[in-house]
Amino acid sequence: MSDVPLVSVVSAFYNRAGRVAESIGSVLAQDYPALEVIVVDDGSRDDTVGELRKIADSRLTIIHRENRGFVASMNEAIAASRGAFVAVHGSGDLSLPGRIARQAKILTEQAEVSVVGCWVDNEETGGAGSRTFKPPRGLDFHKTLLSRGLFTHGEVMFRRSHFDAVGGYRDFFRFAQDRDLWLRMSRLGGYEIVPEILYRRYKPEGGVSADPEKLLLQAYLSDFAVQCARIVDAGGRDPIDRHGGAAAFLRTPSPMFARKLAWFGARMMVEGDVAQGWLIVERAHREHPGRQVRMIRALAALHDRPALWARIGRPVLARRLRQFREGH
């Protein structure tokens, strides 16, 4: 056992009392022999900390303090950890049997790997269904992250030394902090994905995926993380390192981002959330009114005329969405 690297599982909980026992229980039930679990209660107003304290396990460390946000919580949890490998675990999510052992094995045996993910079961709020997220393997880590994400946040295990080397999570990124972190860590090593469903993601009411404003903020911050990475790749200094929070004013409009945003809004509209989807399509048009964005906006604008929306707008957008997915 002394030859087995210690894995530190870190999690930040805020008002998730009803999910504590099952979620943290799934981590403590892992069969990996060298494990510590560090959970920050980020100033919850419910009984999250009380539920955490009911768990009698010497491997569990609880940090309870005033609300400071997710990034500060994660940095504090990792600072308190001792493991060579760090595994993220989202509050309320489940780490399925074998997750820690399978990911730690890769980091132990493949020195060139910095970050390890897995296949993920995405549970909709209230158990309304799930889907398996299967990102590709074997791509260039850094180049791929410049155009798309490879992981959901909670599924990941990474090398503590690489996390420390890049300075950890950055406070600037209230959302998309993981993409920013992986972009910086991808300069130090590659990635691997365990081709098994080892993580189940819970989507709570009020989370980012349920709030269009948060979704937009996440999208804009994710795009800015990419812009910062490209500046560094070109030999420049990271805008956030240079200017702190004021760097946000340096973000430039992105045609690619506008297209992604427009397709995302169109998908929301096709799936029934017409008002919020239209809001996102309009934001995309303001970002960069390219030809594809204008086409999506013209079809989406038919939502104000129910008969035309039902006969033309929605069916055409649905067909174009299928073509877009098949082509990408």
TAGIRA-V374042 format. One line per field, one symbol per residue. ss: DSSP state (~ for helix, > for strand, _ for the rest). phi: phi as a letter, one per 20 degrees, with the letter a starting at -180 (. if undefined). A space follows every 10 residues. Layout:
BEGIN
ss = ???
phi = ???
END
This chain:
BEGIN
ss = ______>>>> >>>___~~~~ ~~~~~~~~__ ____>>>>>> >>_____~~~ ~~~______> >>>>>____~ ~~~~~~~~~_ ____>>>>__ ___>>___~~ ~~~~~~~~~_ __>>>>>>>> >>>_~~~__> >>>_______ ~~~~~_____ __~~~_>>>~ ~~~~~~____ ______~~~~ ~~~~~____> >>>>>>>>>> >>_____~~~ _~~~~~~~~~ ~~~~~~~~~~ ~~~_____~~ ~~~~~~~~~~ ____~~~~~~ ~~~~~~~~~~ ___~~~~~~~ ~~~~~~~___ ~~~~~~~~~~ ~~~~_~~~~~ ~~~~~~~~~~ ~~~~~~~_
phi = .feeffdded bcdblcgfdg gfffgfffef efecccccce eemgedegff ffffeebfee ddddbffcof fffffffffe ecffdddecf fnfcefgngf ffffffffec feedccdafc eeefgmmfqb beecffdnef gfffffdaed cefffecbff ffgffenmfd ggefcmffff ffgfffedae cbcfebfdbd eedffnfgfd cgffffffff ffffgfffff ffgeoeeggf fecmfffgfe fdgcgffgff fffffffgff eoefffffgf fffffffaef gfffffffff ffffcgffff ecgfffffff ffffffec
END
